[in-house]
């Protein structure tokens, strides 16, 4: 005769974690009120006993949170502002609130997200950071946790997660080709952070465009960067040290492009007279910098709206959980004053 397994209870979790049921409840409803080690023990006990997220929710209250959690790598980065605004507007229109988790310098970020979700403070997770450990995220989305998850901005390769992103590789190729079409043959690339999937795709677009124009990738023209103005400023000093300098630079984002141009100005060079520069993102400052920055415009508001819409659809209709769904949005070349035709004197 087949043995029927007893449905795990909060008491089972408490026994497994060697804490009281009150502590388990606090760890689920107000994780900030218990120590990190206790939260970890309770999370592990939930996994071992099979006590599910839905059971935890029912034991605490008989309703959903009607809230989504948005997790991003660095809230200080202005790139995310219009995305967050679009997410909040779409969520509000659908009757949901929004929580924001800033993962910048967070210890064990995946564990932090699990704590949020097991506390039942949010019904689903919108992740804007592709650097998190894949196995930890898979634990979060699989039973017994079964957290609805949508990844946006940065794709996590081979994850099988629902994803909304922009065409980083093909847009980077278009950006590089724009410089080549202006007559530039010595084209450099200001990189993004090492290991970052977006930076990797933009480098791939750059390296794809050069051979198609009969140009070779020069390792000395790959400038180290980190998606910030400081790294762009530092790259300008490296640029000045080169015996043969590029006449144009494709930067992996607008912030590093602006830092690079600021650094060149310190050395008496101006754009576009001495160098052409194209960025990526079209931040608000790009149109108002001197010179106004040519860039690839990501549809950030549309990305935020569609990502929030996808997540809420999943929450409200189990059929949407089948997939995975993957949406790729096109970026647009915005030509301003930082790129120009190569002067004849520099074309040799």
Secondary structure, DSSP 4 states (H G I P E B T S, - for coil): -PPPPPPP-HHHHHHHHTS-HHHHHHHHH-GGGS-HHHHHHHHHHHHHHT--HHHHHHHH-SS---EEEEEES-TT-GGGHHHHHHHHHHHHHTT-EEEEEE-TT-TTHHHHHHHHHHTTS-SEEEE--TTS-HHHHHHHHSTTT--EEEEESS--TT---EEEEE-HHHHHHHHHHHHHHTT--SEEEE---TT-HHHHHHHHHHHHHHHHTT-PPPGGGEE---SSHHHHHHHHHHHHH-SS--SEEEESSHHHHHHHHHHHHHTT--BTTTBEEEEEE--GGGGGSSSPPEEEEP-HHHHHHHHHHHHHHHHH-GGGGSS--EEEEPPEEE--SS--PPPGGG--
